[in-house]
Amino acid sequence: MLSSVAIVLCLLGVVGQAASVGTSDNGVPKKTDFSRFYYRVWQSLDEGVSLHDEPPPHEQVAKMARYIAHATVLMVMHFPRENVYTIHLSCSPDWASIATLSTRAPTQGLPFSNVVAISDGLSPVNDTGNGVPYMYITDMDVSAKDILENPHVSMSVTLAATDYCTLHKYDPESPLCARVIFNGIVQRLAEGSEEAELARKSLFSRHPAMENWPQDHHFYFAKIVILEVFVLDFFGGIQHLTPDEYFHPA
């Protein structure tokens, strides 16, 4: 087992190195800028150290919903008996499942599920997010084609997208592996608007590859105008939140 001094020095090295990264030339925070992480030790040193921003208590449903929608910043450092350590960083959820009503044969009129990259604010080390799921999409995408005809969608975001449920040995379908489900309308953001710039910085900070996506695909920034929110984070059934309750958690 590594000594506590060695562990502290290791942590200082990791955080110190990350804190020096800064931002890219276009003002978008780099994905490796971890200078404002909040760490908490929750496992004994002989088993390993997991440092992460813990979810709120399950009774605080609105705060849980915002926590899931924004990011679960998780850092795990394992110290096996051989004194070989591994570091794993998971800044999630970076993606969500989005369901539309299909406009294409042979599934026309039926539910159609897809994956979409999301962000609800800047990189999780920089703020707490505004709760709005932003997307960078193209009308060439099959789900975007559905949205053009019917913008109503359902989006699911789950802690199963992070290492949290695995570490706690929660099955992805377990209520303890919390999830939030949004029902709303996809709205394209006006090019050059203040919110489009926020979406750009928010998405590119988590998905740096987006900056190099093909220009001839005509990607644009969009958001979900949230109409209803549903949260499952404990036993006893799903819970409903109004948009006001979601955006202003007590």
Disulfide bonds with the S-S distance in Angstrom:
Cys165-Cys177 2.03
